[in-house]
């Protein structure tokens, strides 16, 4: 199960992961000695965060620069913990880590309380569709394990998360440094009657893909193997069967499968979540970005859709200005036809309706249009075809989800470029 650790800078995410490594006996051989050696060179005591931060620059600055992935194992299952950076300038790195997670642990410093980046990360968790959240109120040792401090922070935090529509699985007061409420109930916080952090993790529901949704197979690349074209990609939803007749979008070409290959072996049926290669009975040219569906569940490629978007770039998003949009393996030029609302993600306040621009670290509800038709689904229906990123001249500029499908084709601006 993939868990992303998020929160404000210096609120103790890496230290908490280091403690979890020790508590579950998941440290790789030699890692503790490596941390001690690094600490000695820097004239510091061994910090638990040294077990996680992989780069010397991070150890010196005592902050996580890039996402680090750590495996731990409890009696119930394996976890992949993703330590995402908390610094505001590195929010794109945080999104990279969070995008594949099934649940999140939002870490808050009990001494400092809720900060701007805490609220921003919570907003992004919701935007990325992560539905299970554990809140870890860390550094309770700095507050002498005070119940009053816990009760003071709780209302504002739960109120904001409720406003986002995020359900909190557990809200846990703990101390990563002192090993309180990590693997067992804390003796210093007997007033808290809930689960420890590891118990709360084991109570989470692992995401289970089903084949009930219609077939959506996204082609990632095409290879020539033994004289045949093999289209490689991922079954986003539904299932695909050897010999089945499928339709390729957006071209609407109908083809019949010749074989399904997984790691060099033939398979009769593959289901959502599997990465496969397929061949065709007839000679057909296929391309990256095409999506295979069944005729019964045909999805109409679209030029326009409504979205919720978080803007990351210092360069504002302006009406009709062109950017590059990537959705699954598809890509097209896009522009904002209408900015319905500008939203402050820290307060959820609507800053402006029918706006002309979206500024850095603002959220918005927009109507986007693309230069060529894309296979798009509502995020609530098929999340991987309802989640997208926008790129500008300097890389990642925005991340969003599709909230409504719009049928009418609108003209696309030709005279403005990103």
RADA-V672842 format. One line per field, one symbol per residue. phi: phi as a letter, one per 30 degrees, with the letter a starting at -180 (. if undefined). burial: # if it has 9 or more other ideal C-beta (glycine too) atoms within 8 Angstrom, else .. Layout:
# RADA-V672842
phi = ???
burial = ???
This chain:
# RADA-V672842
phi = .cbccbkdeicjdddddedddddchcddeidddddddddddchbddcddddcdccedddddhbdcbdccbcbbcdcadbcdcdcdcdedcdddddedddcdcabcccbddddidcededdddddedddidccbcccddidddchhddddedddeddddddddddicdddaccdabddciciccbeddcbdddcdddddddddddcddcdbcddddbccdcabbcbhibdcdclbddaibbbeiddbccccdidcbcdcabbbhicdbdbbbejccbbbcbdcdbccbejdbcbcddcdcdebcbacbcbcccdddddceidcbcccbhccaadbaddacdbcbdddcidddachdcabceiccacbccbbdbdbdbbeedcbddcbbbbcccdcjecababdcaccdddcdcdccbbd
burial = #########.##############.##...#...##.##.......#######....##...###.######.#....##########.######.##..##########...##.##############.##########.#.#.#.##..##..##.##..#.#.##########.####...#..#..#...###.###.#......#.#######..#......##############.#######...#####.###....#.####.#.#####.....#..######..###.#############..##.##########.#.######.#######..#..#...#.##..##########...######..###########...########.##.....#......
